[in-house]
């Protein structure tokens, strides 16, 4: 049981900076997208989506670790 609590604590600590990154990219999109048109808007939307997909992949890995699973199912990689 102690190993599970230690994993949970570690996963929580690992996810904290990722949560800040996730909030920051959401705020960037909200602030910057209204002022962009065309290619610039498409580019930013795509880049933010890539970052979000990588965050989701990271979270899946940490959650699998917390459960004691050997590995998480990979999220399909997008071209960066």
N, C-alpha and C positions, 0 to 999 in steps of 0.2 A: 504494500500500500504506500509506503514511503517513496518508492521509486516513481509511482504514478504522480504523487504530489510534487515531487521534484521535477518531473517532466512537465507538468502543468505550469509550474512556476517559470521554468525555462522558456516554454512556448509563449507564455504571457510576455516575458521580457523581450523575446525576439520579435514578437508582433507589434510592440509599442512603436518603434520607429516606422514600421510599415504602415501603421494606421495614420501617422502624421503625413507620410508621403501620399497616401490615398486621399486624405483631406486636402492636401496642398494641390494635387492635380485636379481635383474637383473644383476647387476655388479658382485655379488658373483658367480652367475651361469656362467657368461662369463669368469671369472677369474679362478674358481676352477674346473669346469667340464672337461676342456681339459686334466687335470692332473689325472683324476680319471678313473678307469675301473671297470667293473663288478658290484658287489654289492654296493660298495661305490658310484659309479656314479648313480645307480638306486635309492639308498637311498636319495641322495642329490636332484635329480630331483623330487622325490616324495615329499620331505619336502618343497621344494620351490614351488611346485604346490599347496600344502595345504595352504601355506602362501598366495599365490596369490588368491586362491579361497576365503579365509577369507577377504582379502582386497576388492575383488569385492563385497562380501556380505555387508561389511561395507559401501562401496560407494553407493550401492543400497539403503541402509537404509537412509543415509544422503541425497541422492537425493530425496527420497520420502518425507523426512521431509521438504526439501526445497520447494517442490511442495505443501506441506500442507497435504499430504496423511497420513493416520493413521499408515500404516505399509507397508513395502516393501515385495515383494514376497521373501521367503527365498531361498537361494542357497543351493542345496543339500549338507549336511555335508559329509565330507570325514573322514575316520578314521585317527586319528593323531598319 
